[in-house]
Amino acid sequence: MIVEYKLDAGPQGMTIPLWVKDGGYYYDPDNFTMVGWTNDAPREFKVPDTVTVLDKAGLTTRVLNIHGRRAMQKENSDGELVDMTTEEVTAEVSAWFDSWSS
């Protein structure tokens, strides 16, 4: 399942929560959240009840909101960074979600 989470603070500094299997995607610097995935239930570990689970529409809305505040960029054919269009961001998010959901 795709989740929105914050880092945990501990003796080693800021770390990805242990229940996040792969994370650090689509960081929102305004609220310090990011996206990752964890196992669907049933699982042998607890995921906090406060975690936001994102479906494809929710993830797309989240990323487009970030894109509206801080444009996502890509490299053009000249090697320069240019802002991505809303359609490009939507397609990227869709492909990313599908890669974790299949």
Phi and psi restraints in degrees (range 20) as a CNS / XPLOR table:
assign (resid 1 and name C) (resid 2 and name N)
       (resid 2 and name CA) (resid 2 and name C) 1.0 -89.5 20.0 2
assign (resid 2 and name N) (resid 2 and name CA)
       (resid 2 and name C) (resid 3 and name N) 1.0 131.6 20.0 2
assign (resid 2 and name C) (resid 3 and name N)
       (resid 3 and name CA) (resid 3 and name C) 1.0 -132.3 20.0 2
assign (resid 3 and name N) (resid 3 and name CA)
       (resid 3 and name C) (resid 4 and name N) 1.0 153.4 20.0 2
assign (resid 3 and name C) (resid 4 and name N)
       (resid 4 and name CA) (resid 4 and name C) 1.0 -102.7 20.0 2
assign (resid 4 and name N) (resid 4 and name CA)
       (resid 4 and name C) (resid 5 and name N) 1.0 133.6 20.0 2
assign (resid 4 and name C) (resid 5 and name N)
       (resid 5 and name CA) (resid 5 and name C) 1.0 -150.3 20.0 2
assign (resid 5 and name N) (resid 5 and name CA)
       (resid 5 and name C) (resid 6 and name N) 1.0 170.2 20.0 2
assign (resid 5 and name C) (resid 6 and name N)
       (resid 6 and name CA) (resid 6 and name C) 1.0 -117.2 20.0 2
assign (resid 6 and name N) (resid 6 and name CA)
       (resid 6 and name C) (resid 7 and name N) 1.0 160.6 20.0 2
assign (resid 6 and name C) (resid 7 and name N)
       (resid 7 and name CA) (resid 7 and name C) 1.0 -69.3 20.0 2
assign (resid 7 and name N) (resid 7 and name CA)
       (resid 7 and name C) (resid 8 and name N) 1.0 154.7 20.0 2
assign (resid 7 and name C) (resid 8 and name N)
       (resid 8 and name CA) (resid 8 and name C) 1.0 -94.6 20.0 2
assign (resid 8 and name N) (resid 8 and name CA)
       (resid 8 and name C) (resid 9 and name N) 1.0 142.3 20.0 2
assign (resid 8 and name C) (resid 9 and name N)
       (resid 9 and name CA) (resid 9 and name C) 1.0 -96.4 20.0 2
assign (resid 9 and name N) (resid 9 and name CA)
       (resid 9 and name C) (resid 10 and name N) 1.0 133.6 20.0 2
assign (resid 9 and name C) (resid 10 and name N)
       (resid 10 and name CA) (resid 10 and name C) 1.0 -153.5 20.0 2
assign (resid 10 and name N) (resid 10 and name CA)
       (resid 10 and name C) (resid 11 and name N) 1.0 -174.5 20.0 2
assign (resid 10 and name C) (resid 11 and name N)
       (resid 11 and name CA) (resid 11 and name C) 1.0 -60.8 20.0 2
assign (resid 11 and name N) (resid 11 and name CA)
       (resid 11 and name C) (resid 12 and name N) 1.0 -25.2 20.0 2
assign (resid 11 and name C) (resid 12 and name N)
       (resid 12 and name CA) (resid 12 and name C) 1.0 -92.4 20.0 2
assign (resid 12 and name N) (resid 12 and name CA)
       (resid 12 and name C) (resid 13 and name N) 1.0 6.0 20.0 2
assign (resid 12 and name C) (resid 13 and name N)
       (resid 13 and name CA) (resid 13 and name C) 1.0 99.9 20.0 2
assign (resid 13 and name N) (resid 13 and name CA)
       (resid 13 and name C) (resid 14 and name N) 1.0 -155.2 20.0 2
assign (resid 13 and name C) (resid 14 and name N)
       (resid 14 and name CA) (resid 14 and name C) 1.0 -84.4 20.0 2
assign (resid 14 and name N) (resid 14 and name CA)
       (resid 14 and name C) (resid 15 and name N) 1.0 129.4 20.0 2
assign (resid 14 and name C) (resid 15 and name N)
       (resid 15 and name CA) (resid 15 and name C) 1.0 -136.1 20.0 2
assign (resid 15 and name N) (resid 15 and name CA)
       (resid 15 and name C) (resid 16 and name N) 1.0 155.2 20.0 2
assign (resid 15 and name C) (resid 16 and name N)
       (resid 16 and name CA) (resid 16 and name C) 1.0 -68.3 20.0 2
assign (resid 16 and name N) (resid 16 and name CA)
       (resid 16 and name C) (resid 17 and name N) 1.0 134.1 20.0 2
assign (resid 16 and name C) (resid 17 and name N)
       (resid 17 and name CA) (resid 17 and name C) 1.0 -54.5 20.0 2
assign (resid 17 and name N) (resid 17 and name CA)
       (resid 17 and name C) (resid 18 and name N) 1.0 143.4 20.0 2
assign (resid 17 and name C) (resid 18 and name N)
       (resid 18 and name CA) (resid 18 and name C) 1.0 -61.9 20.0 2
assign (resid 18 and name N) (resid 18 and name CA)
       (resid 18 and name C) (resid 19 and name N) 1.0 -25.4 20.0 2
assign (resid 18 and name C) (resid 19 and name N)
       (resid 19 and name CA) (resid 19 and name C) 1.0 -79.6 20.0 2
assign (resid 19 and name N) (resid 19 and name CA)
       (resid 19 and name C) (resid 20 and name N) 1.0 -9.1 20.0 2
assign (resid 19 and name C) (resid 20 and name N)
       (resid 20 and name CA) (resid 20 and name C) 1.0 -85.6 20.0 2
assign (resid 20 and name N) (resid 20 and name CA)
       (resid 20 and name C) (resid 21 and name N) 1.0 119.4 20.0 2
assign (resid 20 and name C) (resid 21 and name N)
       (resid 21 and name CA) (resid 21 and name C) 1.0 -77.7 20.0 2
assign (resid 21 and name N) (resid 21 and name CA)
       (resid 21 and name C) (resid 22 and name N) 1.0 -35.1 20.0 2
assign (resid 21 and name C) (resid 22 and name N)
       (resid 22 and name CA) (resid 22 and name C) 1.0 -154.1 20.0 2
assign (resid 22 and name N) (resid 22 and name CA)
       (resid 22 and name C) (resid 23 and name N) 1.0 125.5 20.0 2
assign (resid 22 and name C) (resid 23 and name N)
       (resid 23 and name CA) (resid 23 and name C) 1.0 -147.0 20.0 2
assign (resid 23 and name N) (resid 23 and name CA)
       (resid 23 and name C) (resid 24 and name N) 1.0 -170.0 20.0 2
assign (resid 23 and name C) (resid 24 and name N)
       (resid 24 and name CA) (resid 24 and name C) 1.0 95.3 20.0 2
assign (resid 24 and name N) (resid 24 and name CA)
       (resid 24 and name C) (resid 25 and name N) 1.0 12.8 20.0 2
assign (resid 24 and name C) (resid 25 and name N)
       (resid 25 and name CA) (resid 25 and name C) 1.0 -92.7 20.0 2
assign (resid 25 and name N) (resid 25 and name CA)
       (resid 25 and name C) (resid 26 and name N) 1.0 149.3 20.0 2
assign (resid 25 and name C) (resid 26 and name N)
       (resid 26 and name CA) (resid 26 and name C) 1.0 50.0 20.0 2
assign (resid 26 and name N) (resid 26 and name CA)
       (resid 26 and name C) (resid 27 and name N) 1.0 55.7 20.0 2
assign (resid 26 and name C) (resid 27 and name N)
       (resid 27 and name CA) (resid 27 and name C) 1.0 -64.5 20.0 2
assign (resid 27 and name N) (resid 27 and name CA)
       (resid 27 and name C) (resid 28 and name N) 1.0 135.0 20.0 2
assign (resid 27 and name C) (resid 28 and name N)
       (resid 28 and name CA) (resid 28 and name C) 1.0 -110.0 20.0 2
assign (resid 28 and name N) (resid 28 and name CA)
       (resid 28 and name C) (resid 29 and name N) 1.0 103.1 20.0 2
assign (resid 28 and name C) (resid 29 and name N)
       (resid 29 and name CA) (resid 29 and name C) 1.0 -68.6 20.0 2
assign (resid 29 and name N) (resid 29 and name CA)
       (resid 29 and name C) (resid 30 and name N) 1.0 -12.9 20.0 2
assign (resid 29 and name C) (resid 30 and name N)
       (resid 30 and name CA) (resid 30 and name C) 1.0 -79.3 20.0 2
assign (resid 30 and name N) (resid 30 and name CA)
       (resid 30 and name C) (resid 31 and name N) 1.0 -27.6 20.0 2
assign (resid 30 and name C) (resid 31 and name N)
       (resid 31 and name CA) (resid 31 and name C) 1.0 -129.7 20.0 2
assign (resid 31 and name N) (resid 31 and name CA)
       (resid 31 and name C) (resid 32 and name N) 1.0 8.1 20.0 2
assign (resid 31 and name C) (resid 32 and name N)
       (resid 32 and name CA) (resid 32 and name C) 1.0 63.6 20.0 2
assign (resid 32 and name N) (resid 32 and name CA)
       (resid 32 and name C) (resid 33 and name N) 1.0 27.4 20.0 2
assign (resid 32 and name C) (resid 33 and name N)
       (resid 33 and name CA) (resid 33 and name C) 1.0 -102.0 20.0 2
assign (resid 33 and name N) (resid 33 and name CA)
       (resid 33 and name C) (resid 34 and name N) 1.0 158.7 20.0 2
assign (resid 33 and name C) (resid 34 and name N)
       (resid 34 and name CA) (resid 34 and name C) 1.0 -145.9 20.0 2
assign (resid 34 and name N) (resid 34 and name CA)
       (resid 34 and name C) (resid 35 and name N) 1.0 176.8 20.0 2
assign (resid 34 and name C) (resid 35 and name N)
       (resid 35 and name CA) (resid 35 and name C) 1.0 -118.0 20.0 2
assign (resid 35 and name N) (resid 35 and name CA)
       (resid 35 and name C) (resid 36 and name N) 1.0 144.0 20.0 2
assign (resid 35 and name C) (resid 36 and name N)
       (resid 36 and name CA) (resid 36 and name C) 1.0 -155.9 20.0 2
assign (resid 36 and name N) (resid 36 and name CA)
       (resid 36 and name C) (resid 37 and name N) 1.0 -168.6 20.0 2
assign (resid 36 and name C) (resid 37 and name N)
       (resid 37 and name CA) (resid 37 and name C) 1.0 -133.7 20.0 2
assign (resid 37 and name N) (resid 37 and name CA)
       (resid 37 and name C) (resid 38 and name N) 1.0 156.0 20.0 2
assign (resid 37 and name C) (resid 38 and name N)
       (resid 38 and name CA) (resid 38 and name C) 1.0 -142.8 20.0 2
assign (resid 38 and name N) (resid 38 and name CA)
       (resid 38 and name C) (resid 39 and name N) 1.0 168.3 20.0 2
assign (resid 38 and name C) (resid 39 and name N)
       (resid 39 and name CA) (resid 39 and name C) 1.0 -64.2 20.0 2
assign (resid 39 and name N) (resid 39 and name CA)
       (resid 39 and name C) (resid 40 and name N) 1.0 142.9 20.0 2
assign (resid 39 and name C) (resid 40 and name N)
       (resid 40 and name CA) (resid 40 and name C) 1.0 -70.7 20.0 2
assign (resid 40 and name N) (resid 40 and name CA)
       (resid 40 and name C) (resid 41 and name N) 1.0 158.8 20.0 2
assign (resid 40 and name C) (resid 41 and name N)
       (resid 41 and name CA) (resid 41 and name C) 1.0 -70.0 20.0 2
assign (resid 41 and name N) (resid 41 and name CA)
       (resid 41 and name C) (resid 42 and name N) 1.0 150.6 20.0 2
assign (resid 41 and name C) (resid 42 and name N)
       (resid 42 and name CA) (resid 42 and name C) 1.0 -78.6 20.0 2
assign (resid 42 and name N) (resid 42 and name CA)
       (resid 42 and name C) (resid 43 and name N) 1.0 146.0 20.0 2
assign (resid 42 and name C) (resid 43 and name N)
       (resid 43 and name CA) (resid 43 and name C) 1.0 -140.0 20.0 2
assign (resid 43 and name N) (resid 43 and name CA)
       (resid 43 and name C) (resid 44 and name N) 1.0 162.1 20.0 2
assign (resid 43 and name C) (resid 44 and name N)
       (resid 44 and name CA) (resid 44 and name C) 1.0 -91.8 20.0 2
assign (resid 44 and name N) (resid 44 and name CA)
       (resid 44 and name C) (resid 45 and name N) 1.0 12.3 20.0 2
assign (resid 44 and name C) (resid 45 and name N)
       (resid 45 and name CA) (resid 45 and name C) 1.0 -140.0 20.0 2
assign (resid 45 and name N) (resid 45 and name CA)
       (resid 45 and name C) (resid 46 and name N) 1.0 162.4 20.0 2
assign (resid 45 and name C) (resid 46 and name N)
       (resid 46 and name CA) (resid 46 and name C) 1.0 -93.7 20.0 2
assign (resid 46 and name N) (resid 46 and name CA)
       (resid 46 and name C) (resid 47 and name N) 1.0 135.5 20.0 2
assign (resid 46 and name C) (resid 47 and name N)
       (resid 47 and name CA) (resid 47 and name C) 1.0 -108.3 20.0 2
assign (resid 47 and name N) (resid 47 and name CA)
       (resid 47 and name C) (resid 48 and name N) 1.0 128.0 20.0 2
assign (resid 47 and name C) (resid 48 and name N)
       (resid 48 and name CA) (resid 48 and name C) 1.0 -53.9 20.0 2
assign (resid 48 and name N) (resid 48 and name CA)
       (resid 48 and name C) (resid 49 and name N) 1.0 142.8 20.0 2
assign (resid 48 and name C) (resid 49 and name N)
       (resid 49 and name CA) (resid 49 and name C) 1.0 -64.9 20.0 2
assign (resid 49 and name N) (resid 49 and name CA)
       (resid 49 and name C) (resid 50 and name N) 1.0 -19.9 20.0 2
assign (resid 49 and name C) (resid 50 and name N)
       (resid 50 and name CA) (resid 50 and name C) 1.0 -82.9 20.0 2
assign (resid 50 and name N) (resid 50 and name CA)
       (resid 50 and name C) (resid 51 and name N) 1.0 -5.2 20.0 2
assign (resid 50 and name C) (resid 51 and name N)
       (resid 51 and name CA) (resid 51 and name C) 1.0 -70.8 20.0 2
assign (resid 51 and name N) (resid 51 and name CA)
       (resid 51 and name C) (resid 52 and name N) 1.0 136.6 20.0 2
assign (resid 51 and name C) (resid 52 and name N)
       (resid 52 and name CA) (resid 52 and name C) 1.0 -87.3 20.0 2
assign (resid 52 and name N) (resid 52 and name CA)
       (resid 52 and name C) (resid 53 and name N) 1.0 121.8 20.0 2
assign (resid 52 and name C) (resid 53 and name N)
       (resid 53 and name CA) (resid 53 and name C) 1.0 -91.4 20.0 2
assign (resid 53 and name N) (resid 53 and name CA)
       (resid 53 and name C) (resid 54 and name N) 1.0 132.6 20.0 2
assign (resid 53 and name C) (resid 54 and name N)
       (resid 54 and name CA) (resid 54 and name C) 1.0 -111.9 20.0 2
assign (resid 54 and name N) (resid 54 and name CA)
       (resid 54 and name C) (resid 55 and name N) 1.0 128.2 20.0 2
assign (resid 54 and name C) (resid 55 and name N)
       (resid 55 and name CA) (resid 55 and name C) 1.0 -87.2 20.0 2
assign (resid 55 and name N) (resid 55 and name CA)
       (resid 55 and name C) (resid 56 and name N) 1.0 -179.0 20.0 2
assign (resid 55 and name C) (resid 56 and name N)
       (resid 56 and name CA) (resid 56 and name C) 1.0 -60.3 20.0 2
assign (resid 56 and name N) (resid 56 and name CA)
       (resid 56 and name C) (resid 57 and name N) 1.0 -43.4 20.0 2
assign (resid 56 and name C) (resid 57 and name N)
       (resid 57 and name CA) (resid 57 and name C) 1.0 -65.2 20.0 2
assign (resid 57 and name N) (resid 57 and name CA)
       (resid 57 and name C) (resid 58 and name N) 1.0 -41.7 20.0 2
assign (resid 57 and name C) (resid 58 and name N)
       (resid 58 and name CA) (resid 58 and name C) 1.0 -64.8 20.0 2
assign (resid 58 and name N) (resid 58 and name CA)
       (resid 58 and name C) (resid 59 and name N) 1.0 -41.2 20.0 2
assign (resid 58 and name C) (resid 59 and name N)
       (resid 59 and name CA) (resid 59 and name C) 1.0 -65.3 20.0 2
assign (resid 59 and name N) (resid 59 and name CA)
       (resid 59 and name C) (resid 60 and name N) 1.0 -43.4 20.0 2
assign (resid 59 and name C) (resid 60 and name N)
       (resid 60 and name CA) (resid 60 and name C) 1.0 -61.3 20.0 2
assign (resid 60 and name N) (resid 60 and name CA)
       (resid 60 and name C) (resid 61 and name N) 1.0 -44.8 20.0 2
assign (resid 60 and name C) (resid 61 and name N)
       (resid 61 and name CA) (resid 61 and name C) 1.0 -59.9 20.0 2
assign (resid 61 and name N) (resid 61 and name CA)
       (resid 61 and name C) (resid 62 and name N) 1.0 -44.9 20.0 2
assign (resid 61 and name C) (resid 62 and name N)
       (resid 62 and name CA) (resid 62 and name C) 1.0 -58.9 20.0 2
assign (resid 62 and name N) (resid 62 and name CA)
       (resid 62 and name C) (resid 63 and name N) 1.0 -49.9 20.0 2
assign (resid 62 and name C) (resid 63 and name N)
       (resid 63 and name CA) (resid 63 and name C) 1.0 -69.6 20.0 2
assign (resid 63 and name N) (resid 63 and name CA)
       (resid 63 and name C) (resid 64 and name N) 1.0 -39.0 20.0 2
assign (resid 63 and name C) (resid 64 and name N)
       (resid 64 and name CA) (resid 64 and name C) 1.0 -65.3 20.0 2
assign (resid 64 and name N) (resid 64 and name CA)
       (resid 64 and name C) (resid 65 and name N) 1.0 -32.9 20.0 2
assign (resid 64 and name C) (resid 65 and name N)
       (resid 65 and name CA) (resid 65 and name C) 1.0 -64.0 20.0 2
assign (resid 65 and name N) (resid 65 and name CA)
       (resid 65 and name C) (resid 66 and name N) 1.0 -45.9 20.0 2
assign (resid 65 and name C) (resid 66 and name N)
       (resid 66 and name CA) (resid 66 and name C) 1.0 -62.7 20.0 2
assign (resid 66 and name N) (resid 66 and name CA)
       (resid 66 and name C) (resid 67 and name N) 1.0 -44.6 20.0 2
assign (resid 66 and name C) (resid 67 and name N)
       (resid 67 and name CA) (resid 67 and name C) 1.0 -58.9 20.0 2
assign (resid 67 and name N) (resid 67 and name CA)
       (resid 67 and name C) (resid 68 and name N) 1.0 -36.0 20.0 2
assign (resid 67 and name C) (resid 68 and name N)
       (resid 68 and name CA) (resid 68 and name C) 1.0 -67.4 20.0 2
assign (resid 68 and name N) (resid 68 and name CA)
       (resid 68 and name C) (resid 69 and name N) 1.0 -26.2 20.0 2
assign (resid 68 and name C) (resid 69 and name N)
       (resid 69 and name CA) (resid 69 and name C) 1.0 -95.4 20.0 2
assign (resid 69 and name N) (resid 69 and name CA)
       (resid 69 and name C) (resid 70 and name N) 1.0 -34.1 20.0 2
assign (resid 69 and name C) (resid 70 and name N)
       (resid 70 and name CA) (resid 70 and name C) 1.0 -144.2 20.0 2
assign (resid 70 and name N) (resid 70 and name CA)
       (resid 70 and name C) (resid 71 and name N) 1.0 97.8 20.0 2
assign (resid 70 and name C) (resid 71 and name N)
       (resid 71 and name CA) (resid 71 and name C) 1.0 -56.2 20.0 2
assign (resid 71 and name N) (resid 71 and name CA)
       (resid 71 and name C) (resid 72 and name N) 1.0 130.9 20.0 2
assign (resid 71 and name C) (resid 72 and name N)
       (resid 72 and name CA) (resid 72 and name C) 1.0 -71.3 20.0 2
assign (resid 72 and name N) (resid 72 and name CA)
       (resid 72 and name C) (resid 73 and name N) 1.0 148.9 20.0 2
assign (resid 72 and name C) (resid 73 and name N)
       (resid 73 and name CA) (resid 73 and name C) 1.0 -126.3 20.0 2
assign (resid 73 and name N) (resid 73 and name CA)
       (resid 73 and name C) (resid 74 and name N) 1.0 162.6 20.0 2
assign (resid 73 and name C) (resid 74 and name N)
       (resid 74 and name CA) (resid 74 and name C) 1.0 -140.6 20.0 2
assign (resid 74 and name N) (resid 74 and name CA)
       (resid 74 and name C) (resid 75 and name N) 1.0 164.6 20.0 2
assign (resid 74 and name C) (resid 75 and name N)
       (resid 75 and name CA) (resid 75 and name C) 1.0 -89.7 20.0 2
assign (resid 75 and name N) (resid 75 and name CA)
       (resid 75 and name C) (resid 76 and name N) 1.0 131.1 20.0 2
assign (resid 75 and name C) (resid 76 and name N)
       (resid 76 and name CA) (resid 76 and name C) 1.0 -87.3 20.0 2
assign (resid 76 and name N) (resid 76 and name CA)
       (resid 76 and name C) (resid 77 and name N) 1.0 -176.7 20.0 2
assign (resid 76 and name C) (resid 77 and name N)
       (resid 77 and name CA) (resid 77 and name C) 1.0 -65.3 20.0 2
assign (resid 77 and name N) (resid 77 and name CA)
       (resid 77 and name C) (resid 78 and name N) 1.0 -18.7 20.0 2
assign (resid 77 and name C) (resid 78 and name N)
       (resid 78 and name CA) (resid 78 and name C) 1.0 -92.3 20.0 2
assign (resid 78 and name N) (resid 78 and name CA)
       (resid 78 and name C) (resid 79 and name N) 1.0 2.7 20.0 2
assign (resid 78 and name C) (resid 79 and name N)
       (resid 79 and name CA) (resid 79 and name C) 1.0 82.4 20.0 2
assign (resid 79 and name N) (resid 79 and name CA)
       (resid 79 and name C) (resid 80 and name N) 1.0 10.3 20.0 2
assign (resid 79 and name C) (resid 80 and name N)
       (resid 80 and name CA) (resid 80 and name C) 1.0 -94.4 20.0 2
assign (resid 80 and name N) (resid 80 and name CA)
       (resid 80 and name C) (resid 81 and name N) 1.0 147.7 20.0 2
assign (resid 80 and name C) (resid 81 and name N)
       (resid 81 and name CA) (resid 81 and name C) 1.0 -81.2 20.0 2
assign (resid 81 and name N) (resid 81 and name CA)
       (resid 81 and name C) (resid 82 and name N) 1.0 129.0 20.0 2
assign (resid 81 and name C) (resid 82 and name N)
       (resid 82 and name CA) (resid 82 and name C) 1.0 -131.0 20.0 2
assign (resid 82 and name N) (resid 82 and name CA)
       (resid 82 and name C) (resid 83 and name N) 1.0 152.5 20.0 2
assign (resid 82 and name C) (resid 83 and name N)
       (resid 83 and name CA) (resid 83 and name C) 1.0 -65.4 20.0 2
assign (resid 83 and name N) (resid 83 and name CA)
       (resid 83 and name C) (resid 84 and name N) 1.0 139.9 20.0 2
assign (resid 83 and name C) (resid 84 and name N)
       (resid 84 and name CA) (resid 84 and name C) 1.0 -80.9 20.0 2
assign (resid 84 and name N) (resid 84 and name CA)
       (resid 84 and name C) (resid 85 and name N) 1.0 151.8 20.0 2
assign (resid 84 and name C) (resid 85 and name N)
       (resid 85 and name CA) (resid 85 and name C) 1.0 -79.9 20.0 2
assign (resid 85 and name N) (resid 85 and name CA)
       (resid 85 and name C) (resid 86 and name N) 1.0 163.9 20.0 2
assign (resid 85 and name C) (resid 86 and name N)
       (resid 86 and name CA) (resid 86 and name C) 1.0 -58.2 20.0 2
assign (resid 86 and name N) (resid 86 and name CA)
       (resid 86 and name C) (resid 87 and name N) 1.0 -39.5 20.0 2
assign (resid 86 and name C) (resid 87 and name N)
       (resid 87 and name CA) (resid 87 and name C) 1.0 -64.9 20.0 2
assign (resid 87 and name N) (resid 87 and name CA)
       (resid 87 and name C) (resid 88 and name N) 1.0 -40.0 20.0 2
assign (resid 87 and name C) (resid 88 and name N)
       (resid 88 and name CA) (resid 88 and name C) 1.0 -66.2 20.0 2
assign (resid 88 and name N) (resid 88 and name CA)
       (resid 88 and name C) (resid 89 and name N) 1.0 -41.7 20.0 2
assign (resid 88 and name C) (resid 89 and name N)
       (resid 89 and name CA) (resid 89 and name C) 1.0 -64.2 20.0 2
assign (resid 89 and name N) (resid 89 and name CA)
       (resid 89 and name C) (resid 90 and name N) 1.0 -44.8 20.0 2
assign (resid 89 and name C) (resid 90 and name N)
       (resid 90 and name CA) (resid 90 and name C) 1.0 -60.2 20.0 2
assign (resid 90 and name N) (resid 90 and name CA)
       (resid 90 and name C) (resid 91 and name N) 1.0 -43.1 20.0 2
assign (resid 90 and name C) (resid 91 and name N)
       (resid 91 and name CA) (resid 91 and name C) 1.0 -65.2 20.0 2
assign (resid 91 and name N) (resid 91 and name CA)
       (resid 91 and name C) (resid 92 and name N) 1.0 -40.6 20.0 2
assign (resid 91 and name C) (resid 92 and name N)
       (resid 92 and name CA) (resid 92 and name C) 1.0 -64.0 20.0 2
assign (resid 92 and name N) (resid 92 and name CA)
       (resid 92 and name C) (resid 93 and name N) 1.0 -45.2 20.0 2
assign (resid 92 and name C) (resid 93 and name N)
       (resid 93 and name CA) (resid 93 and name C) 1.0 -62.7 20.0 2
assign (resid 93 and name N) (resid 93 and name CA)
       (resid 93 and name C) (resid 94 and name N) 1.0 -42.4 20.0 2
assign (resid 93 and name C) (resid 94 and name N)
       (resid 94 and name CA) (resid 94 and name C) 1.0 -60.9 20.0 2
assign (resid 94 and name N) (resid 94 and name CA)
       (resid 94 and name C) (resid 95 and name N) 1.0 -45.7 20.0 2
assign (resid 94 and name C) (resid 95 and name N)
       (resid 95 and name CA) (resid 95 and name C) 1.0 -65.2 20.0 2
assign (resid 95 and name N) (resid 95 and name CA)
       (resid 95 and name C) (resid 96 and name N) 1.0 -41.3 20.0 2
assign (resid 95 and name C) (resid 96 and name N)
       (resid 96 and name CA) (resid 96 and name C) 1.0 -63.3 20.0 2
assign (resid 96 and name N) (resid 96 and name CA)
       (resid 96 and name C) (resid 97 and name N) 1.0 -47.2 20.0 2
assign (resid 96 and name C) (resid 97 and name N)
       (resid 97 and name CA) (resid 97 and name C) 1.0 -59.8 20.0 2
assign (resid 97 and name N) (resid 97 and name CA)
       (resid 97 and name C) (resid 98 and name N) 1.0 -46.2 20.0 2
assign (resid 97 and name C) (resid 98 and name N)
       (resid 98 and name CA) (resid 98 and name C) 1.0 -62.6 20.0 2
assign (resid 98 and name N) (resid 98 and name CA)
       (resid 98 and name C) (resid 99 and name N) 1.0 -34.0 20.0 2
assign (resid 98 and name C) (resid 99 and name N)
       (resid 99 and name CA) (resid 99 and name C) 1.0 -67.1 20.0 2
assign (resid 99 and name N) (resid 99 and name CA)
       (resid 99 and name C) (resid 100 and name N) 1.0 -28.2 20.0 2
assign (resid 99 and name C) (resid 100 and name N)
       (resid 100 and name CA) (resid 100 and name C) 1.0 -92.4 20.0 2
assign (resid 100 and name N) (resid 100 and name CA)
       (resid 100 and name C) (resid 101 and name N) 1.0 -19.5 20.0 2
assign (resid 100 and name C) (resid 101 and name N)
       (resid 101 and name CA) (resid 101 and name C) 1.0 -91.9 20.0 2
assign (resid 101 and name N) (resid 101 and name CA)
       (resid 101 and name C) (resid 102 and name N) 1.0 -13.7 20.0 2
